[in-house]
Amino acid sequence: MPVNLQAPIASDLHPVPGVMLGITMAGVRKANRRDLTVVTLAEGSSVAGVFTKNRFCAAPVQICRQHLAAGPAKRAIVINTGNANAGTGEDGLVRARAICVALARHLHIAPEEVLPFSTGVIMETLPSERIEAGLPAALADLKADQWGIAAEGIMTTDTLPKAASRQVQIGGRTVTVTGISKGAGMIRPNMATMLGFVATDAVIAPELLQPLVTQAADLSFNRITIDGDTSTNDSFLLIATHQAGHAAITSLDSTEGQALREAVIAVSQQLAQAIVRDGEGATKFITVRIDGGRTEEECRLAAYAIAHSPLVKTAFFASDPNLGRILAAVGYAGIDDLDQGLIDLHLDDVLVVEHGGRHPAYREEDGQRVMKQAEITVRVDLHRGSATTTVWTCDLSHDYVTINADYRS
C-alpha cells in the first residue's frame, strides 16, 4: 500500500493552455490497459530536459537528447509503457525514430519536433508497429484536462497515478504549473525506471528553461531513492507554452522568475515524493536530513549512504531501532576527515546519539515508537559547518523482492 498517497483528483489538476493529452490502449505489452500517451504542444512552445547519467541509456533517451540539441522548440511527446526500449541496440533506435516520423506525419511537423519516451521491461524489442497503429486513437482522444488519465497511462509497477498542479500570479496573470510522473522501483535518479513531465503556460525566455529544469531536478527527483538503482530511462521534462499573457520572464532571479521557480520546484517535489510513497513494497516514508556539513556535497554523501543502505531500510521495515546501522552508513559515506565525536542523531523528536555516542536518556522504546510511524525523519548533525540537504526514501520490505522477482510475468 502507498504511504499516505492518494490518487490525484482530476478537478485539482489545472489544464495548461497549449497542452493537449491523448491516451489509448495500444497493446504494447498487455491488452486492455492504457499504455500509449501522446502530448501535443502549441506552436511556439519550448522544452528542456534532464536525463539519466546511466551510460547504458535507452534508445528514446538518446533520441530525445539529439532532438533537444537541435533547439528547444518542440510540438509533441509520445510515451509508451510496458517496454523500455533499452538494451535494444541499433534496432531500438530505428524503432524509436520510426515512431517519431509516424507521429510527425499525423501532425504535419518535423520528426525532430517529437520527443519519444519509453518505460517498462529492458532488453525486449519495442513493438513499434503497435504504437504506430495506436497513434490515431491517441490523437483522437486529445483533450486539455486529461492529466490524471495520462498519469495512469505511463504507470508500470506504480500502484497509483502521480500528478500535481499549482497556480501562481505572475505579472497580474494566473500561471499554471501541472505535471505527472511515474516510478516505483529502479529508482535512484541521477540526472541530471522514472519519468517526469511538468508543463507551464508561463512566458519565459527559452534559454532559462534548461537551468530551471536542472534546478528543479536537483531539488526533487535527484533527492529520492527507493533501491539505489539508476534506470536506463530516467527523464524529466519542463515544457513552457508561453501562453499566460504576462511580460516575458528574462531572469530567474527576478520576482517573477522566483515565483515561477518556486511553483515548478513545488510541483516537482510533490511528484518526486509521490514516487517514494509508492515505492515497491514500501510501508514507511522516510526523510533523511543532514545538517552541519562543510559542503552540500558531503551532506548528500551522508544522506544517500543512509537512504541506500539495505540494513537501514530493513530495520525501518521491521520497526527495529537498530540505529547503529545509521551511524555506520554515515561513517562509510566517503567524508574522509569526519570526526565521529561530533555527530548527533535524532529520530523525529528523539535524541538518540550525542557527540558520537548513545545519549544517556535514550530508551529503545522511544526509538521503536518513532519507527512504527508511517512517516519518519532521520536527522544527523555533522557539526562541521552550515551546509544541509534532504533526501527522501522508503523502507525495504518482503514485497519489494516479490514484485521484482515477478516483474516480467
C-alpha positions in Angstrom: 0.0 0.0 0.0 1.3 3.5 -0.8 2.4 5.6 2.2 -0.1 8.4 2.7 -0.6 8.8 -1.0 -4.0 9.2 -2.7 -4.9 9.1 -6.4 -5.0 12.7 -7.8 -8.4 14.3 -8.2 -9.0 15.4 -11.8 -10.5 18.7 -10.8 -7.4 19.6 -8.8 -5.2 19.3 -12.0 -5.4 22.5 -13.8 -5.1 22.3 -17.6 -2.1 24.1 -19.1 -3.1 26.3 -22.1 -1.3 25.0 -25.1 -1.0 21.4 -23.9 -3.4 18.5 -25.0 -3.1 14.9 -23.9 -4.5 11.8 -25.6 -4.3 8.3 -24.1 -5.1 4.9 -25.6 -4.6 1.1 -25.4 -2.0 0.0 -27.9 -1.3 -3.4 -26.5 2.4 -2.7 -26.1 2.8 -5.4 -23.5 -0.6 -6.3 -22.1 -4.1 -6.0 -23.5 -6.8 -3.8 -22.1 -4.6 -1.2 -20.4 -3.7 2.4 -21.2 -0.2 2.3 -22.4 0.3 5.0 -25.1 0.1 8.7 -24.4 0.5 11.5 -26.9 1.0 15.1 -25.7 0.8 17.9 -28.3 2.2 21.4 -27.6 1.0 24.6 -29.2 3.2 26.2 -31.8 6.0 28.2 -30.2 6.3 26.0 -27.1 9.7 25.4 -25.6 11.1 22.3 -23.9 14.1 21.4 -21.8 15.1 18.2 -20.1 17.5 16.3 -17.9 18.1 12.6 -18.4 19.7 9.6 -16.8 23.5 9.5 -16.4 23.4 5.8 -16.8 25.9 5.1 -19.6 23.6 2.3 -20.8 20.8 4.6 -21.6 17.6 3.7 -23.6 17.1 4.5 -27.3 14.4 7.2 -26.6 16.8 9.0 -24.2 19.4 9.1 -26.9 16.9 10.5 -29.4 15.5 13.0 -27.0 18.9 14.4 -26.4 19.5 14.7 -30.1 16.2 16.4 -30.8 16.6 18.8 -27.9 20.1 19.6 -29.1 18.6 20.8 -32.3 16.7 23.5 -30.4 14.1 24.0 -27.6 11.0 24.4 -29.9 9.0 21.2 -29.8 5.4 20.2 -30.7 4.8 16.7 -29.4 5.7 14.0 -26.9 4.9 10.3 -27.2 5.2 7.9 -24.3 4.7 4.2 -24.1 4.7 2.0 -21.1 5.3 -1.8 -21.0 8.6 -1.7 -22.8 11.7 0.4 -22.0 13.3 0.1 -25.5 16.7 -0.1 -23.6 19.4 -2.7 -24.3 18.0 -3.0 -27.8 20.9 -1.7 -29.9 20.5 -0.1 -33.3 17.1 -1.7 -33.7 15.8 0.2 -30.8 17.0 3.5 -32.3 15.4 2.7 -35.6 12.1 1.8 -34.0 12.0 5.0 -31.8 12.8 7.1 -34.8 10.0 5.5 -36.8 7.5 6.4 -34.1 8.7 10.0 -34.2 8.3 10.0 -38.0 4.8 8.5 -37.8 3.6 11.0 -35.2 5.2 13.8 -37.2 3.3 12.8 -40.3 0.0 12.8 -38.4 0.7 16.3 -37.0 2.4 17.7 -40.1 5.5 18.7 -38.2 9.2 17.6 -38.4 10.2 14.4 -36.7 12.8 16.4 -34.7 9.9 18.2 -33.1 8.8 15.0 -31.5 10.3 13.6 -28.2 9.8 9.9 -27.6 9.8 8.2 -24.1 9.5 4.6 -23.1 9.3 2.7 -19.8 9.0 -0.9 -18.8 11.0 -4.1 -19.4 14.6 -3.7 -20.5 16.2 -5.7 -23.4 13.0 -6.6 -25.2 12.2 -5.4 -28.8 9.9 -2.4 -28.9 6.6 -3.3 -30.7 6.8 -0.1 -32.6 4.1 -1.2 -35.1 1.6 -1.4 -32.3 2.5 2.0 -31.1 2.2 3.5 -34.6 -1.1 1.8 -35.1 -2.3 3.3 -31.8 -1.4 6.9 -32.7 -4.7 7.8 -34.4 -6.7 6.7 -31.4 -4.5 8.7 -29.0 -4.7 11.8 -31.3 -8.5 11.4 -31.5 -8.6 11.4 -27.7 -6.6 14.7 -27.3 -8.1 16.9 -24.5 -6.7 19.6 -22.2 -8.0 18.1 -19.0 -6.6 14.6 -19.1 -3.5 14.9 -16.9 -4.9 12.4 -14.4 -5.6 9.8 -17.1 -2.2 10.5 -18.7 -0.6 9.8 -15.2 -2.3 6.4 -15.3 -1.1 5.8 -18.9 2.6 6.0 -18.0 2.5 3.7 -15.0 4.5 0.4 -14.7 4.7 -1.1 -11.2 3.1 2.0 -9.7 0.0 1.3 -7.7 -1.3 4.9 -8.1 -1.0 7.6 -10.7 1.1 10.6 -9.7 0.1 14.2 -10.6 0.4 17.6 -9.1 -0.7 21.2 -10.0 -0.2 24.7 -8.8 -1.3 28.2 -9.9 0.5 31.4 -9.1 0.1 35.1 -10.0 2.8 36.5 -12.3 2.5 39.9 -13.8 -1.2 40.1 -13.0 -1.9 36.9 -14.8 -2.7 33.4 -13.5 0.1 31.0 -14.4 -0.4 27.2 -14.2 2.2 24.6 -13.5 0.9 21.0 -13.8 2.9 17.7 -14.0 2.8 13.9 -13.9 5.4 11.3 -13.0 5.8 7.6 -12.8 8.1 5.3 -10.9 8.1 2.8 -8.1 11.2 0.7 -8.5 14.7 1.0 -10.1 14.7 4.5 -8.5 17.8 6.4 -7.8 17.6 9.2 -10.4 21.0 10.6 -11.3 20.2 13.2 -13.9 20.6 15.2 -14.1 12.6 3.4 -14.2 11.3 7.2 -13.6 9.6 9.7 -15.9 8.5 13.2 -15.1 6.8 15.8 -17.2 5.9 19.3 -15.9 4.3 22.0 -18.1 3.5 25.7 -17.6 2.0 28.4 -19.6 4.4 30.9 -18.2 6.1 33.3 -20.7 9.8 32.6 -20.1 12.9 33.1 -22.2 13.6 29.7 -23.7 17.2 29.8 -22.6 16.1 29.8 -19.0 14.3 26.5 -19.2 17.4 24.4 -19.0 18.7 26.0 -15.8 15.2 25.9 -14.3 14.6 22.2 -15.1 18.1 21.4 -13.8 17.5 23.2 -10.5 14.1 21.6 -10.1 15.5 18.1 -10.7 18.3 18.7 -8.2 15.8 19.7 -5.5 13.3 16.9 -6.3 13.9 13.9 -8.4 17.6 13.9 -7.6 16.8 13.8 -3.9 14.9 10.5 -3.8 15.9 6.8 -3.7 14.0 3.6 -3.4 16.5 0.9 -4.2 19.6 2.8 -5.3 19.4 1.6 -8.9 19.7 4.3 -11.6 17.4 3.5 -14.5 18.3 3.4 -18.2 15.3 5.6 -18.9 15.2 8.4 -16.3 13.9 11.6 -17.9 12.4 14.8 -16.6 11.0 17.4 -19.0 9.9 21.0 -18.4 7.6 22.5 -21.0 6.6 26.1 -21.4 3.8 27.1 -23.8 4.3 30.9 -23.3 0.5 31.5 -23.4 -0.2 33.1 -20.0 0.0 36.6 -21.4 2.3 38.3 -19.0 5.6 40.1 -19.8 8.4 37.6 -20.5 10.5 36.4 -17.6 14.1 37.0 -18.6 15.8 36.3 -15.3 15.1 33.5 -12.7 16.4 35.9 -10.0 13.6 38.4 -10.7 10.5 38.4 -8.6 8.5 36.8 -11.4 11.3 34.3 -12.1 11.4 33.3 -8.4 7.6 32.8 -8.3 7.7 30.5 -11.3 10.8 28.7 -9.9 9.1 28.1 -6.6 6.0 26.7 -8.3 7.9 24.4 -10.6 10.0 23.1 -7.7 6.9 22.6 -5.5 5.2 20.5 -8.2 8.4 18.6 -8.9 8.9 17.8 -5.2 5.3 16.6 -4.8 5.8 14.3 -7.8 9.2 13.0 -6.6 7.9 12.3 -3.1 4.9 10.5 -4.6 7.3 8.1 -6.3 8.8 7.3 -2.9 5.5 7.0 -1.2 4.5 4.5 -3.9 7.9 2.7 -3.7 7.7 -1.0 -4.5 6.6 -2.7 -1.3 7.0 0.5 0.8 5.4 0.8 4.2 7.3 3.8 5.5 8.2 7.3 4.0 11.5 8.4 5.4 13.0 11.9 5.3 16.8 11.9 5.8 18.2 15.3 6.7 21.9 16.0 7.2 22.8 19.2 8.9 26.2 20.8 9.7 28.2 19.7 6.7 31.1 21.8 5.3 29.5 21.4 1.8 26.2 20.3 0.4 28.0 17.6 -1.4 29.2 15.9 1.7 25.8 16.2 3.2 24.4 14.4 0.1 27.0 11.7 0.5 25.9 11.0 4.1 22.2 11.3 3.3 22.4 8.8 0.4 24.6 6.4 2.4 21.7 6.2 4.9 18.9 6.2 2.3 20.6 3.5 0.2 21.5 1.1 3.0 19.6 -2.2 2.8 20.4 -2.7 6.5 18.9 0.7 7.5 15.9 0.2 5.2 15.1 -3.3 6.5 15.4 -2.0 10.1 12.8 0.6 9.4 10.5 -2.0 7.8 10.7 -4.1 11.0 10.4 -1.0 13.3 13.6 -2.3 14.8 15.7 0.5 16.4 19.0 -1.0 15.4 20.3 2.5 14.9 23.9 1.8 14.8 23.3 1.0 11.2 22.7 4.7 10.5 26.0 5.7 12.2 27.8 3.0 10.2 26.3 4.4 7.0 27.4 7.9 7.8 30.9 6.5 8.6 31.3 4.9 5.2 29.7 7.8 3.2 33.1 9.0 2.0 33.8 12.0 4.2 37.4 11.3 4.9 38.1 13.7 7.8 34.8 13.1 9.6 35.0 13.4 13.3 32.6 10.9 14.8 32.9 12.5 18.2 30.8 15.5 16.9 27.9 13.6 15.4 24.3 13.9 16.8 21.4 11.7 15.6 17.7 12.3 16.0 14.7 10.2 15.1 11.9 12.8 14.9 12.0 14.4 18.4 14.1 11.6 20.0 17.8 12.3 20.6 19.5 9.0 20.0 23.1 9.9 19.7 25.0 12.9 21.1 28.7 13.7 20.5 29.1 10.3 18.7 27.7 8.1 21.4 24.4 6.9 22.7 22.6 9.7 24.6 22.2 8.7 28.3 18.5 9.4 28.3 17.7 7.5 25.1 15.4 4.5 25.6 14.9 1.9 22.9 11.2 2.0 23.3 11.3 5.7 22.3 13.2 4.8 19.1 10.7 2.0 18.3 7.8 4.3 18.9 9.1 6.5 16.1 10.0 3.7 13.8 6.4 2.3 13.9 5.2 5.5 12.3 4.3 5.7 8.6 6.4 8.8 8.3 9.8 9.2 9.9 12.5 11.9 9.9 16.1 10.9 10.4 18.2 13.9 11.3 22.0 13.8 11.6 24.1 16.8 12.5 27.8 16.5 11.5 28.8 19.7 13.3 31.3 20.6 10.6 29.7 23.7 9.0 26.4 25.2 7.9 25.5 23.1 4.8 22.4 21.0 4.8 20.5 18.7 2.5 17.4 16.5 2.5 16.7 13.1 0.8 13.5 11.1 0.7 13.4 7.3 0.8 11.3 4.4 1.9 11.8 1.1 3.8 12.7 -2.2 2.1 10.1 -5.0 2.6 9.4 -8.6 1.5 7.1 -7.2 -1.1 9.9 -5.4 -2.9 11.6 -8.7 -3.6 8.4 -10.4 -4.6 7.5 -7.6 -7.1 10.9 -7.6 -8.7 11.2 -11.4 -8.8 7.9 -11.5 -10.8 8.3 -8.2 -12.8 8.3 -9.8 -16.3 5.4 -12.2 -15.6 
